[in-house]
Amino acid sequence: MVHGELWTVKEYFVYPNEYIYWTIQIVMYPFMTGLVAGAFVLSSLYHVFGVKQLKGIARFSLVFSFALLPVAMMPLLMHLLQPQRGIEVMMTPHFTSAIAAFGIVFTTYGMIVASELWFVYRQHFVETALELRQASEPTLALRLRLLLFTALTLGAWDVSEHALEKDERAVRVLAGAGIPVACFLHGYAGFIFGSVKANALWMTPLMPVIFICSAVVSGIALCIITYIVTMELRKLLVAWRRKQEPGLPSTEELKSAEIQVVTITARYLIMFLVFAITLELLDLVFRGYTAVKSWDILRSVIYGKDFVSIFVIQYGLGNLVPFILFLLPRLTIRRAVAGTLLVLLGVFMMRWNVVIGGQAFSSSFSGFMHYHLPIWPHSLETFKEGFFGALTVAVTPFVLFWFINKVLPVFKESH
């Protein structure tokens, strides 16, 4: 059976060897890499540009970007028929193709984020290791923690004021260098689609820029919704622990800080959302104005077959509705949750319409193909290319974030 035959439905005249080869995992690939880049850009707004109001979420978004980083390769590995060959991209990087260059960009970005996190949390590593050394009766768990935090210090035990100032300067330099690398990390994903000359929907020089702007939007939106969820869980935990530790901050103080951070972050979300919408509409208007040879089939797909997914879900629910929700005065947590979820839906649908919509019409320009997402997996292939495969990719960064937070405490107020 041909790869793609299980979920492709053909209509009118379609060549026998044409199927929907790039499925939900290729939709998740630019979506997840966009979240990585967007979360890092949000943290850099504080570290590089000095936006003091974002201090409460800057560290959170940096750690979350690091948790998202390993997941950027998961959709590609899930999609490959021979996933054991995927490591070759990392082992033999070169610039002869966009995919091969991924090894260099991904490795560089990973080293930048890891280095920045080390400088941000170096004081925490040192203080935790010194505190564990003073334990009177160290258990096996305490000894393992001591070994871990001692290794994380990398032998740099100086936590004087002068040393911490050097750490802050290093964080600022790494964050500044990481912004173009993060944009390139996701921009080249748009470059992969935009450079395919054989596909009329993908072939546009605006594709990398559109991907970058929507990536920042999705990353900020995911950081907001995750920050709200973790803060709500933290308020419940603090309310329960205040009976034993009265010195903890009150629930009202945490709620006030939460609303303030969400309100400031939402302003930057609106700004990047305007950029993304403008570029997407500009590309659509330009295609209609130039009306190249393939415009007839593109028009039938954009305004016919995919009208609901593009104009109703992506532009309507995913762009216009959250734009109105965030512009209304006195932003509330519930409205912020609804707005960010709709923004994530809109960005995901943009990826879907690009990847799946770009394969929806035949090279004959006389036929169409429809992708039916496999829901219940009855084989390994339908699991990887179906709903549960995409769900696995979406859940993994939150699991990684939970484990990383055990070592890199996001809400440690003393630092």
Secondary structure, 3 states (H helix, E strand, C coil): CCCCCCCEEEEECCCCCCCCCCCHHHHHHHHHHHHHHHHHHHHHHHHCCCCHHHHHHHHHHHHHHHHHHHHHHHHHHHHCCCHHHCHHHHHCCCCCCCCCCHHHHHHHHHHHHHHHHHHHHHHHHHHHHHHHHCCCCCCHHHHHHHHHHHHHHCCCCCCCHHHHHHHHHHHHHHHHHHHHHHHHHHHHHHHHHHCCCCCCCCCCCCHHHHHHHHHHHHHHHHHHHHHHHHHHHHHHHHHHHCCCCCCCCCHHHHHHHHHHHHHHHHHHHHHHHHHHHHHHHHHHHHHHHHCCCCHHHHHHHHHHHCHHHHHHHHHHHHHHHHHHHHHCCCCCHHHHHHHHHHHHHHHHHHHHHHHCHHHCECCCCCEEEEECCCCCCCCHHHHHCCHHHHHHHHHHHHHHHHHHHHHCCCCCCCC
